[in-house]
Amino acid sequence: MGQAGMAVAVVRYLRSVGAVTAAGRVDPLPRPELRAVRPDERAPVDPAEFRRVLGNFASGVTVIAAPGDDAEGGPAGFACQSFASLSLDPPLVVFMVARTSTSWPRIARAGVFCVNVLGAGQQGLCRSFAVSGGDKFAGVEWDPAPVTGSPRLRGVPAWIDCAIHAVHTGGDHLVVIGRVRDLGCAAEAGEPLLFHRGGFGRLTS
């Protein structure tokens, strides 16, 4: 199945379980005029320059995790910087995932996920979930989130238990909106784990 086919399959699945998709809420925007860049033209934005400039925006780091099933085995998860709160009423959060992600199809099938907000000192946990393939949960302690049963990693400063609410396409990524079902934070959350200019950092006063 191609990437476009995967996106269509996800939207069909969400509709079948009653989730709201973009087409069910608002009129779609007109399709932009697209054309290939000719050999004698400069690309609008150089990918390396795009990455370098956007790297100046510091972000937190999370692990998006979903429960497994009998067919796939253990749970699925990946490290994610592109996470944010979206709406207070209703309570919604959003994350972006590459269409090439091998974890995303499993999360989509589960229909639920838990956002694990990483704290300072959890760089190793981030690296474990940033790799592709293998058992990312090997040696990782976790318990089921209260509502969805998604993996809630031990020792994280905060967690948000969600059901998939909508999925939108966004270039080479998918924009996933989650409806918050439960959430919580540690009694002493401590400092967050930050990512800036290709490396980890922490807050300083």
N, C-alpha and C positions, 0 to 999 in steps of 0.2 A: 504494500500500500504506500503510495506516495505521500509527501507531507501535506499536500492539499487534501488528499483523501482522508488522512488521519484527522485533520481539523473538522471535516464534514462529519466523520464518524462520531467525534466527540460531541459535536452540537446535537446530532441525532440522539445520542445517548442521554444527554442532559434534558432534552425535550421529553424523552420517554419517561424520565423520573420526575418530571414536573419542574425542573429548573428553568429559570428565565434566561433566554438568550437575547442577544442584541436585536435580532429580527423580531422578537416578540414584544419589545419595549418601545423602540423608536424606529423611525424611517431611516433606512440606510443612506449614508452619504453618497453623492455621485462618485462614480469610479474615476480616479485621477487618470489623466492622459499619460501613458507610459510608453517609452521607446528605449531601444538599446543605445548605449553610448558608442559613437563611431570611433574607429581606431585613431583618428586625428583629433579627437576631443579629449579633454581632461575630465575625469570622473568628478561629479559634483563635490564629493567629500572623500578624501583618502581614508581608507579604513584604519590605517595605523595612526593617522593624525586624529581621527575621531576618537579612538581608544585613548590616546595620550591626553587629549584635552578633557574628555569626560572623566578621566581618572582623577582629576583634581576635585571631583565631588566625593567627599567622604561619605561612606555608607556603613550601616550596621551589617551584620552577617547572621543569617538564619540557616536552619536545616528544615526543609519541607519534607515531611514524612507521612506515609500512608500505610495502613495495614495490608498484609499480604493475603493471598487466597490459596486454596488447595492446588490450583494449577501452577501458580508462580512460585509458591514456597513462602519465603520470609517476606518481611516488609520492604517497602521501597522508600528511597529518600535521596535528596541531593542538596548540596550547599547552594544558597541563593542570597545574593546581595540585593536584587531588585524586588524588594518587599516594602509595602507601605500600608498605612491605614487609609481607607477610602471614604467611609461613611459612618456617621454616628447613629443615624436612624433611617433605615435599619443598619445594624452593625455589620459593616463589610470591610474586608481587607483585600489586597491585591498583590499578586506576584507575577513575574514574567519568567518564562521558561523557553529555552531554545527548542525549536521544532525537531532538532536532531537528538534531543534528550532520550535516553533509553529508559529513564525512570518515569517520565511523564505518562506514557501510555498506561502503566500500571496504576499510577495515581488517579488518572482519569477513570479507569475501570472501577476503582474503589469508590470514587465519588466523594471522598472525604480526605482531609489531611490535617496535620497539626504543624503549626509554625513554631519552631523551637528557636528562640532568640539566644544567640551565643554571647557569653561574657568574656571579659579579658582573661587570658590564660587558656582559652579553649581553641587555640589555633590548630592543635592536633586533631580535634574533633572535626573542625572545618575541613582540613586536608583529607581526612578519611572519606568524607561525603562529597568531596570535589572530584574524586577519580571516577572513571567510567568503568562499569563492570565490577565483578567480584562481590563478595559479601561485605557491604559497607557497615553492617550492624555487628560484625564479629567483634566481640569484646566490649561492645557498647551497652551500658545498662540503660534500660528504659521500662516504662510501664504504660499501659493503655490510657489514653486520655479519656476523661469521664463519659463523654457523650458518644464520640465516634469510634473509640478504640484505637485511634491512630497513635503511633509511637510518640510518647512524651519522654524526651531524653533526661536522664538524671543529671542534676546539677546545673541546668540552664537557668538563667535569671528570670525568664518569662516564657509562657507558652500560650498559644491561641488555637483552640480546637474548632475546626471549620468543616462545613459541607460545601462542595462546589456549587456556586450560584450561577455563574455564567463564564463563557470562554469567548474571547475575541481574538482575531488574527492581528498581528502587528509585525509586518515584515518577516524577518527570519525567526521571530519569537511568537509565542502565544501569550495573551494577557488573561490571567486566570483570576476571577473574582470569587472570594469565599465568604459565605455567610457564617458569622461567628456564633457558635453554639455554647462555648464555655471558654474561660480563660483564667489565668492566674499568674502570680509572680512569687519569687522566693521572698522570704521574710527580710533577708538582706541581699538584695539583688546585685550590688556591687557595680563595677564599671562594665560598659559594653565592650565587645570586640569590634574594632573598626577596621575598615579596609580603605586604603588611600594610596593612589599612585602605584598600584601593583603590589602593595605590601600591607602587613597588619600594623595597627597602631592602637593607641589608647589615649584617653582624655588626660590632659594635664592642666593644672590650675595655675 
